[in-house]
Amino acid sequence: MTTTAPRPVQDTSSVAAQIPESAQTIDSEDLLKGSRQLFITHRGSIYRLLETRNGKLILQK
């Protein structure tokens, strides 16, 4: 049986203050949709966005 540790609750108010109002923001959970990885095509290249076991994001080419 595999269990996942709950994600720590983070105060995002300081992060939100750094984002310009005109910037588009997307929650990582909306991108990953329950998966741990997704692939992004950008200008002819494929990138992999991976969520680690520690809840961090890694973008690989």
N, C-alpha and C positions, 0 to 999 in steps of 0.2 A: 504494500500500500504506500503510495506516494503522498506526502503532505507538503503543502507549501506554507511557509511562514507568513503571517500577516505583514503587509507593508507598513512601514512606520508612517505615522501621520506627520506631515511636514507643514510648517508655516510658510505659505506661498505668498504672503502679503509683501514681503521684501522683493521677491522675484517679480511679482506683478507690477511693482513700482518701477522696475527697470525696463519694462516693455512699453514702447511707444503706443499710443492709442491707435495709430494708423496701421500697426502691425497685425497681421493675421496670426492667430494662435490656434493650435490644434492639440488637444489632450492626447498623450501617447496611448492611452487606453482606447481612444477612438481609432487611432491608426492600427494598432496591433490586434484589436478585436478579439481578445482572449488568447491570441497566439504569442509565442515568444520571439518571433522574427517575422520580418516582411522584406520584400525586395522592392527597390525603387529604381526606376530607369531615369537617367538624367544625361541629356546630351550624348546619347549613344552608349553610355556606360551603365552597368548594373551595380547597384550598391545594396548591401545587406544591413538592415537595422535590426539589432539583436538586443533583447533585454536579458541582462545577466541574472544569476541567482540572487544577487544582492539588490536587484531593482534598478541597476544603472543601465544606461543605453550606450551601445557601441555601434558606430557606423563604419562598415568595412567596404572597401572597393574590391 
